[in-house]
Amino acid sequence: MLNEWSSQLIISNIYSKLLNKKSISYTFIEVPSDMQWYHLARGNTHVQVEVWQGSMEHGFNKLLEQNMIIDAGNHDAITREGWWYPSYVKSFCPGLPDWQALRRCSTIFSVDNFSEKGTFIRGPWGNDASRIRALKLNFNILKVYHSDELWRILKRFYAQKRPIIFFNWTPNWVTKYYDGEFVTFPEYSPECKINPKWGINPYHTHDCDNPTQAWLKKAAWVGLPKINECAFRVLQQLNFNNTMIEELTEWSDNKKLTYKQAAQQWIDKYETTWKKWLLTACPQA
Ligand code: TMO
């Protein structure tokens, strides 16, 4: 399955190259992130190489409980997803990174310079409309459809030192090239996302942050091991840490390699790593 952010696209390409080495055939299917559970549950697609806890935990857990998908294990990467701004924004909005500062200075984030509401820019991930509602933030949302679009907007705003606030994540090349930080919302609790009574707003869920030390998992359609056990076991072995993911996204998003080229470069550079994965996964095949 191919989604809309670069590390997922590159690691999917890496995984396909590993399948090639085991003579396992595959096809890529492009699926919008918010449709991924629908397709994984039905076996329309079989593999997700990156499930991010912050934005995807809920959908993942639901299908896991229904035995429609399999947890194929964690990457070593520790992740975070959230509201992020460049450091220069702090001088326009004293009190950041605490979220309450956003209540006083939403207007500086208006992208049309007319609206009194700030604009939060996001991709097709996460549930920030609920967070805005639950925390009564004076923001609307501008949704883009691919991580590349976020970086184009960031580059333009950053060059002019114009206030911007958007959905960002780590590991990611952006936090290496742009100085900035995440907003801190009330501390995450799993309850917060399902129980309205939890937290400072008793009527709504999502009155909290995403987890700040979150997992990154792989998931498979429940039928995958029966179709091809080796493919499933290779997926289990697949394991990327923060440095590796930063490096991959730097190759594509900053150095402008295609996802395929970035995947090949990784295969060339990390031969001992993937050879060990393949040997552990399916020594006979
Ligand atoms: C799922 N993502 C890494 C874009 O937050």
Boltz pocket constraint, residues with backbone or C-beta under 6 A from the ligand:
constraints:
  - pocket:
      binder: B
      contacts: [[A, 5], [A, 52], [A, 55], [A, 81], [A, 123], [A, 125], [A, 168], [A, 169]]
      max_distance: 6.0
